[in-house]
Amino acid sequence: MRLLLPLLIAMSACASDVTRTDWSESTTYVYRCDGEDQVIVVTIAADRGHLFSRQASQPMQRQSDSPAFSGDDVYYLPHQPADLAPGQTATITIMGKQLVNCSNDPRAAVWEGAKLRGVSYRAIGQEPPWVLEIDRGKGFLLVTGYGENRHWFPYVEADTDSSSRTSSFISHANGEQITITIRGRQCRDNMSGETFASEVEIEWRGDILRGCGRALH
């Protein structure tokens, strides 16, 4: 893991400076606004939040009797209820400039949310759908059944082959074994068409799950 993951990291930068904050109960949004070449990341937890952008990274508080949040130089007003519905829009002002036509990207928001929670590596697969999150030093979380089933395994260091750019993990929990192999080869998700930095293969319960992933830190 220590040798391979630095080769795979393609950081999106917005939230990398505050990963020590506990965002486990927050909801994350990634907004794309007209005329802006970088996304705006907003995370909300009850009456507090944080806005990350190239121009400013600031904490926010909910305004009294209002759905709006504000910080010293930022303002955020969601136009719809707080969820990750595609096409959700918001009014965003940064350093006195109101951005135009800001719409949430729910797929990107899931990845930024994992990054804020401290996840080191995340992977997805299809048919059947699954998600893998690696929290280095803590454990491996495999999510199956369209999000209904969560399987947790303790963290173990990888057996790494730098010449083949491969890392393998073998972990045990509750009488079960999971083997995770990450290969540093470009991978394309067969549902979204999105390109990732690495291939992932998971051996678990007699099945082999294949998918794509990327390092988040």
Rosetta silent file (secondary structure, phi, psi, omega in degrees, C-alpha in Angstrom):
SEQUENCE: MRLLLPLLIAMSACASDVTRTDWSESTTYVYRCDGEDQVIVVTIAADRGHLFSRQASQPMQRQSDSPAFSGDDVYYLPHQPADLAPGQTATITIMGKQLVNCSNDPRAAVWEGAKLRGVSYRAIGQEPPWVLEIDRGKGFLLVTGYGENRHWFPYVEADTDSSSRTSSFISHANGEQITITIRGRQCRDNMSGETFASEVEIEWRGDILRGCGRALH
SCORE:     score description
SCORE:     0.000 S_00000001
   1 L     0.000  -43.158 -175.923    0.000    0.000    0.000 S_00000001
   2 L   -66.692  -33.221 -179.089    2.759    2.427    0.941 S_00000001
   3 L   -83.361  -36.927 -172.505    4.583    1.858   -2.342 S_00000001
   4 L   -81.739  -47.189 -170.353    1.617    1.600   -4.695 S_00000001
   5 H   -60.991  -35.791  175.868   -0.850    4.254   -3.600 S_00000001
   6 H   -58.546  -26.131  178.207    1.472    7.258   -4.158 S_00000001
   7 H   -76.452  -19.984 -174.156    1.582    6.163   -7.803 S_00000001
   8 H   -99.812  -15.342 -171.663   -2.218    6.117   -8.016 S_00000001
   9 L   -65.456  129.184  173.657   -3.131    9.351   -6.239 S_00000001
  10 L  -133.631   76.973 -167.663   -4.951   11.896   -8.405 S_00000001
  11 L   -69.785  139.082  175.645   -6.143   14.339   -5.785 S_00000001
  12 L   -87.525   -3.726  163.078   -9.072   16.630   -6.503 S_00000001
  13 L    75.124  -28.568 -170.376   -7.570   19.069   -3.956 S_00000001
  14 L   -58.874  -40.099 -170.430  -10.689   20.760   -2.661 S_00000001
  15 L  -115.454   12.568 -170.606  -10.860   19.071    0.724 S_00000001
  16 H   -69.757  -20.249 -173.682   -7.354   17.786    1.352 S_00000001
  17 H   -90.050   -1.584 -176.270   -6.434   20.320    4.038 S_00000001
  18 H  -131.891   25.624 -174.857   -9.208   19.501    6.509 S_00000001
  19 L   -67.885  -14.101  178.382   -9.448   15.714    6.524 S_00000001
  20 L   -75.763  -15.480  177.768   -8.802   15.625   10.281 S_00000001
  21 L   -70.684  144.558  178.673  -12.240   17.177   10.886 S_00000001
  22 L   -83.105  102.608  178.350  -15.027   14.713   11.755 S_00000001
  23 L  -107.465   21.465 -172.786  -17.409   14.876    8.782 S_00000001
  24 L   -64.128  -25.524 -178.663  -18.929   11.438    9.416 S_00000001
  25 L  -105.070   15.805 -175.108  -22.448   12.856    9.934 S_00000001
  26 L   -98.898  164.665  171.807  -22.296   15.420    7.143 S_00000001
  27 E  -113.833  132.640 -174.945  -23.747   15.598    3.632 S_00000001
  28 E  -110.644  140.926  177.365  -21.401   16.629    0.840 S_00000001
  29 E  -126.520  145.912  174.232  -22.233   18.441   -2.410 S_00000001
  30 E  -123.257  112.782 -176.108  -20.033   19.148   -5.425 S_00000001
  31 E  -102.139  136.372  172.013  -21.218   22.126   -7.460 S_00000001
  32 E  -111.184  123.772 -175.011  -20.258   22.948  -11.019 S_00000001
  33 E  -117.768  146.390  179.622  -20.911   26.585  -11.897 S_00000001
  34 E   -57.754  134.451  175.750  -20.856   28.336  -15.274 S_00000001
  35 L    81.075   -0.364  179.829  -17.512   29.946  -16.039 S_00000001
  36 L  -107.987  128.939 -177.355  -15.669   28.171  -13.215 S_00000001
  37 L   -88.226   -5.324  175.579  -12.943   25.664  -14.114 S_00000001
  38 L  -126.353  152.236 -179.279  -12.934   24.074  -10.641 S_00000001
  39 L   -77.367  161.065  173.353  -15.748   22.605   -8.600 S_00000001
  40 E  -110.009  124.902  179.644  -17.096   24.055   -5.352 S_00000001
  41 E  -104.798  128.728  177.418  -17.393   21.532   -2.488 S_00000001
  42 E  -125.428  131.488  174.264  -19.907   22.163    0.292 S_00000001
  43 E  -124.304  134.742 -174.133  -20.394   19.919    3.309 S_00000001
  44 E  -126.361  133.021  173.939  -23.273   20.413    5.754 S_00000001
  45 E  -136.653  102.863 -178.098  -23.828   18.877    9.196 S_00000001
  46 L    58.503 -117.681 -175.087  -26.919   20.223   11.001 S_00000001
  47 L   -99.066   11.310  177.507  -26.340   23.975   11.492 S_00000001
  48 E  -125.467  164.382  179.905  -22.701   24.083   10.497 S_00000001
  49 E  -165.090 -176.617  177.380  -20.865   23.561    7.251 S_00000001
  50 E  -150.475  139.919  175.680  -17.751   24.252    5.236 S_00000001
  51 E  -115.366  129.113  179.293  -17.184   25.559    1.731 S_00000001
  52 E  -115.529  127.445  175.236  -14.055   24.553   -0.178 S_00000001
  53 L  -153.881  170.941  177.659  -12.958   26.376   -3.313 S_00000001
  54 L   -64.511  -33.489 -177.238   -9.809   27.676   -4.960 S_00000001
  55 L   -81.564  -31.216 -175.752  -10.666   31.208   -3.789 S_00000001
  56 L  -158.472  146.386  172.187  -11.658   30.402   -0.194 S_00000001
  57 E  -131.826  104.619 -170.110  -11.971   27.531    2.264 S_00000001
  58 E  -138.731  146.336  171.165  -14.149   28.632    5.151 S_00000001
  59 E   -71.852  154.667  179.555  -16.450   27.281    7.864 S_00000001
  60 E  -133.264  157.068  173.337  -20.104   28.342    7.701 S_00000001
  61 E  -127.103  146.812  177.128  -23.029   28.637   10.088 S_00000001
  62 E   -68.697  136.813  176.681  -26.728   28.470    9.275 S_00000001
  63 L   -75.376  150.235 -177.402  -28.399   31.867    9.339 S_00000001
  64 L   -58.817  131.152  176.475  -31.267   32.359   11.795 S_00000001
  65 L    52.532   40.190 -177.619  -34.644   31.154   10.468 S_00000001
  66 L  -151.404  149.096  173.484  -33.141   30.520    7.025 S_00000001
  67 L   -78.814   -4.437 -176.422  -31.829   27.593    4.952 S_00000001
  68 L   -79.750  151.260  175.272  -28.832   29.767    4.015 S_00000001
  69 E  -122.267  149.198  178.523  -25.309   29.334    5.415 S_00000001
  70 E  -146.625  153.016  172.460  -22.599   31.980    5.566 S_00000001
  71 L  -128.420 -165.353 -177.394  -18.950   32.453    6.530 S_00000001
  72 L   -59.687  -43.153 -176.113  -16.638   35.445    6.528 S_00000001
  73 L  -130.574   18.888 -178.089  -16.439   35.636    2.729 S_00000001
  74 E  -135.280  152.641  178.792  -18.832   32.923    1.534 S_00000001
  75 E  -142.770  136.471 -176.495  -22.601   32.477    1.221 S_00000001
  76 E  -139.498  123.650  178.571  -24.513   29.305    0.360 S_00000001
  77 E  -131.292  104.642  177.155  -28.256   28.925   -0.233 S_00000001
  78 E   -70.557  141.996 -178.038  -29.539   25.531   -1.440 S_00000001
  79 L   -89.453  -16.802 -179.494  -32.605   25.801   -3.681 S_00000001
  80 L  -126.982  170.424  176.343  -33.997   22.357   -2.805 S_00000001
  81 L   -57.071  156.305 -175.509  -34.158   20.204    0.343 S_00000001
  82 L   -71.990   96.135  172.248  -30.851   18.802    1.544 S_00000001
  83 L  -152.310 -176.563 -177.833  -30.309   15.630   -0.468 S_00000001
  84 L  -107.202   32.463 -179.973  -28.134   14.431   -3.332 S_00000001
  85 L   -62.207  135.323  178.214  -30.817   14.541   -6.045 S_00000001
  86 L   -57.187  140.047  176.781  -29.306   15.080   -9.511 S_00000001
  87 L    85.670    2.007  178.253  -29.625   18.647  -10.741 S_00000001
  88 L   -59.365  138.109 -176.608  -29.895   20.217   -7.321 S_00000001
  89 E  -119.935  166.759 -179.171  -28.941   23.891   -7.562 S_00000001
  90 E  -156.787  156.292  168.547  -27.751   26.563   -5.158 S_00000001
  91 E   -93.694  124.473 -177.976  -26.846   30.232   -4.868 S_00000001
  92 E  -129.598  128.812  176.229  -23.146   30.524   -4.007 S_00000001
  93 E  -124.649  129.627 -179.464  -21.194   33.721   -3.378 S_00000001
  94 E  -129.885  124.703  179.104  -17.425   33.693   -2.791 S_00000001
  95 L    52.054   41.131  177.679  -15.378   36.792   -1.979 S_00000001
  96 L    82.990   -2.998 -179.155  -18.249   39.033   -3.109 S_00000001
  97 E  -105.602  121.603  176.193  -18.747   37.256   -6.459 S_00000001
  98 E   -85.541  124.340 -179.592  -22.024   35.414   -7.034 S_00000001
  99 L   -79.979  158.400 -170.271  -21.462   32.317   -9.132 S_00000001
 100 E  -112.634  135.026  173.599  -23.847   31.446  -11.951 S_00000001
 101 E    50.828   62.731 -179.691  -25.932   28.308  -12.511 S_00000001
 102 E   -90.985  118.317 -178.685  -24.406   26.112   -9.804 S_00000001
 103 E  -122.991  139.192  179.982  -25.655   22.499  -10.000 S_00000001
 104 E   -73.334  139.348  173.418  -24.724   19.569   -7.768 S_00000001
 105 L  -105.828   98.780 -172.363  -22.912   16.578   -9.282 S_00000001
 106 H   -63.467  -33.753  179.982  -24.132   13.666   -7.099 S_00000001
 107 H   -66.736  -45.720  178.182  -21.573   11.146   -8.366 S_00000001
 108 H   -65.482  -32.838 -178.848  -18.642   13.460   -7.598 S_00000001
 109 H   -63.771  -36.409  178.869  -20.218   14.347   -4.241 S_00000001
 110 H   -61.566  -42.482 -178.764  -20.061   10.729   -3.081 S_00000001
 111 H   -70.052  -40.951  178.394  -16.298   10.616   -3.711 S_00000001
 112 H   -66.345  -36.185  177.578  -15.638   13.972   -2.044 S_00000001
 113 H   -62.223  -42.328  177.409  -17.733   12.888    0.938 S_00000001
 114 H   -63.650  -39.788  178.829  -15.610    9.760    1.347 S_00000001
 115 H   -61.619  -42.862  178.998  -12.468   11.852    1.114 S_00000001
 116 H   -65.521  -31.013  178.488  -13.680   14.145    3.888 S_00000001
 117 L   -76.993   -2.301  177.483  -14.423   11.129    6.090 S_00000001
 118 L    93.002   10.454  178.603  -10.774   10.118    5.812 S_00000001
 119 L   -66.211  130.727 -177.252  -11.172    7.239    3.355 S_00000001
 120 L   -82.578  -35.887 -174.657   -7.781    6.495    1.783 S_00000001
 121 E  -148.882  140.602 -179.522   -8.985    4.531   -1.249 S_00000001
 122 E  -136.131  140.735  179.605  -12.391    3.913   -2.806 S_00000001
 123 E  -139.800  154.575  178.340  -13.510    1.485   -5.506 S_00000001
 124 E  -134.309  153.839  175.303  -16.767    0.559   -7.227 S_00000001
 125 E  -144.674  166.615 -175.454  -18.000   -2.383   -9.266 S_00000001
 126 L  -126.495  162.435  170.027  -21.102   -3.403  -11.173 S_00000001
 127 L    51.553   67.352    0.503  -23.267   -6.468  -11.821 S_00000001
 128 L   -84.004  157.341 -179.272  -23.763   -6.870   -8.914 S_00000001
 129 L   -71.173  143.223  177.657  -23.004   -3.349   -7.660 S_00000001
 130 E  -152.493  160.116  175.825  -20.556   -2.960   -4.776 S_00000001
 131 E  -134.503  137.344  174.866  -18.422   -0.308   -3.097 S_00000001
 132 E  -120.561  131.174  173.421  -15.119   -0.758   -1.289 S_00000001
 133 E  -123.895  131.046  176.501  -13.629    1.834    1.066 S_00000001
 134 E  -110.544  118.767  175.174  -10.173    1.483    2.620 S_00000001
 135 E  -107.146  100.322 -171.336   -9.510    3.566    5.707 S_00000001
 136 L   -58.804  130.150 -178.399   -5.807    3.071    6.233 S_00000001
 137 L    88.218  -13.114 -178.715   -5.014    1.970    9.772 S_00000001
 138 L  -114.614  -56.313 -179.274   -8.693    1.296   10.529 S_00000001
 139 E   170.298 -175.176  179.862  -10.217   -1.186    8.125 S_00000001
 140 E  -117.136  130.223  177.829  -11.918   -2.259    4.905 S_00000001
 141 E  -117.441  118.891  175.628  -15.624   -1.635    4.285 S_00000001
 142 E  -108.057  123.089 -178.823  -17.378   -3.612    1.548 S_00000001
 143 E  -111.563  125.085 -178.776  -20.909   -2.428    0.748 S_00000001
 144 E  -130.806 -179.778  176.723  -23.186   -4.735   -1.251 S_00000001
 145 L    62.019   42.654  178.934  -26.887   -5.219   -1.969 S_00000001
 146 L    55.518   39.923  176.571  -27.442   -1.682   -3.305 S_00000001
 147 L    89.117   -3.457 -176.532  -26.152   -0.220   -0.045 S_00000001
 148 L   -78.905  -29.887 -173.013  -28.144   -2.507    2.248 S_00000001
 149 E  -116.294  128.014 -178.962  -25.268   -4.735    3.436 S_00000001
 150 E  -121.460  124.124 -175.957  -22.071   -3.474    5.065 S_00000001
 151 E  -119.591  118.877 -173.403  -19.177   -5.859    5.734 S_00000001
 152 E  -109.118  133.250  177.830  -16.293   -4.602    7.883 S_00000001
 153 E  -129.402  142.155 -179.283  -12.806   -6.153    8.055 S_00000001
 154 E   -66.980  151.741 -177.845   -9.836   -4.959   10.151 S_00000001
 155 L   -72.328  139.464  171.595   -6.979   -3.195    8.392 S_00000001
 156 L  -133.665  151.248  176.327   -3.852   -5.143    7.445 S_00000001
 157 L   -70.646  155.343 -175.722   -0.787   -3.926    5.597 S_00000001
 158 L   -86.348  152.897  164.990   -0.479   -4.880    1.958 S_00000001
 159 E   -91.721  110.169 -169.692    1.802   -7.326    0.251 S_00000001
 160 E  -113.132  134.483  174.096    3.137   -5.003   -2.447 S_00000001
 161 E  -115.874  102.113 -175.326    4.979   -5.754   -5.688 S_00000001
 162 L   -69.559  -27.432 -179.227    6.282   -2.449   -7.012 S_00000001
 163 L   -67.261  -35.680  178.819    7.496   -3.952  -10.307 S_00000001
 164 L   -99.539    2.017  179.899    3.955   -5.030  -11.258 S_00000001
 165 L    54.713   50.930 -177.367    2.308   -2.083   -9.427 S_00000001
 166 E  -129.284  136.098  172.944    0.153   -4.477   -7.397 S_00000001
 167 E  -125.339  135.524  179.490   -0.954   -4.439   -3.756 S_00000001
 168 E  -126.671  137.016  177.759   -2.826   -7.313   -2.094 S_00000001
 169 E  -121.535  138.428  172.680   -4.590   -7.351    1.272 S_00000001
 170 E  -127.339  118.377 -177.456   -5.928  -10.413    3.111 S_00000001
 171 E  -130.365  155.276 -178.162   -8.152   -9.725    6.119 S_00000001
 172 E  -129.443  143.575  174.670  -10.414  -11.852    8.339 S_00000001
 173 E  -159.541  134.854  176.261  -13.538  -11.096   10.377 S_00000001
 174 L    52.902   40.439  177.811  -16.311  -13.291   11.830 S_00000001
 175 L    77.677    5.151 -179.562  -14.878  -16.424   10.259 S_00000001
 176 E  -111.023  153.516  175.810  -14.732  -14.858    6.787 S_00000001
 177 E  -118.989  140.950  172.357  -11.780  -13.928    4.603 S_00000001
 178 E  -127.061  133.776  176.991  -11.557  -11.108    2.090 S_00000001
 179 E  -118.160  122.424 -177.278   -8.724  -10.735   -0.423 S_00000001
 180 E  -117.208  124.337  178.489   -8.352   -7.360   -2.131 S_00000001
 181 E  -119.482  125.243  179.157   -5.977   -6.878   -5.060 S_00000001
 182 E  -114.974  125.104  179.711   -5.273   -3.410   -6.481 S_00000001
 183 E  -115.765  133.412 -178.388   -3.398   -3.115   -9.773 S_00000001
 184 L   -78.351   60.969  177.451   -1.996    0.174  -11.035 S_00000001
 185 L  -127.523  142.058 -179.009   -3.612   -0.069  -14.455 S_00000001
 186 L   -58.236  141.147 -174.342   -6.154    2.308  -15.986 S_00000001
 187 E  -138.696  139.941  179.129   -9.713    1.047  -15.574 S_00000001
 188 E  -116.491  125.811  178.279  -13.032    2.146  -17.073 S_00000001
 189 L   -67.953  129.636 -172.977  -16.318    1.685  -15.220 S_00000001
 190 L   -79.029   -5.294  175.652  -18.677   -0.225  -17.511 S_00000001
 191 L   -97.552  -52.221 -175.739  -21.779    1.691  -16.351 S_00000001
 192 L   -90.255  -21.641 -174.956  -20.694    5.341  -16.247 S_00000001
 193 L    81.107    1.531 -178.616  -17.736    5.139  -18.628 S_00000001
 194 L   -69.100  142.832 -179.597  -15.626    7.011  -16.036 S_00000001
 195 E   -97.820  136.253 -179.719  -11.891    6.298  -16.090 S_00000001
 196 E  -121.771  166.376 -174.658  -10.045    5.363  -12.890 S_00000001
 197 L   -82.609  -16.529 -173.781   -6.374    4.969  -11.989 S_00000001
 198 E  -148.468  155.304  173.445   -6.501    1.333  -10.896 S_00000001
 199 E   -94.179  147.568 -179.797   -8.184   -2.045  -11.283 S_00000001
 200 E  -130.900  137.793  175.287   -9.618   -3.831   -8.243 S_00000001
 201 E  -132.037  128.437 -178.157  -10.384   -7.500   -7.679 S_00000001
 202 E  -120.702  124.176  173.497  -12.084   -8.775   -4.514 S_00000001
 203 E  -101.682  120.002 -173.608  -12.305  -12.460   -3.545 S_00000001
 204 E  -160.057  129.234  178.300  -15.081  -12.936   -1.005 S_00000001
 205 L    53.200   38.426  177.275  -17.571  -15.693   -0.185 S_00000001
 206 L    80.102   -0.565  179.418  -16.497  -17.735   -3.185 S_00000001
 207 E  -108.993  161.456  172.704  -17.107  -14.895   -5.634 S_00000001
 208 E  -119.950  118.025  178.820  -14.757  -12.574   -7.494 S_00000001
 209 E  -102.447  128.722 -178.888  -15.854   -8.928   -7.696 S_00000001
 210 E  -118.725  142.081  179.410  -14.114   -6.761  -10.272 S_00000001
 211 E  -168.755 -160.084 -175.142  -14.147   -2.994  -10.548 S_00000001
 212 E  -130.503  153.833  179.086  -12.205    0.258  -10.589 S_00000001
 213 E  -156.634  177.416  177.108  -10.891    2.623   -7.940 S_00000001
 214 E  -152.451  152.770  174.157   -8.675    5.520   -7.008 S_00000001
 215 E   -75.220  142.627 -179.763   -6.688    6.810   -4.045 S_00000001
 216 L  -105.273  -20.177  178.573   -8.250    9.769   -2.249 S_00000001
 217 L  -135.595    0.000    0.000   -5.266   10.822   -0.104 S_00000001
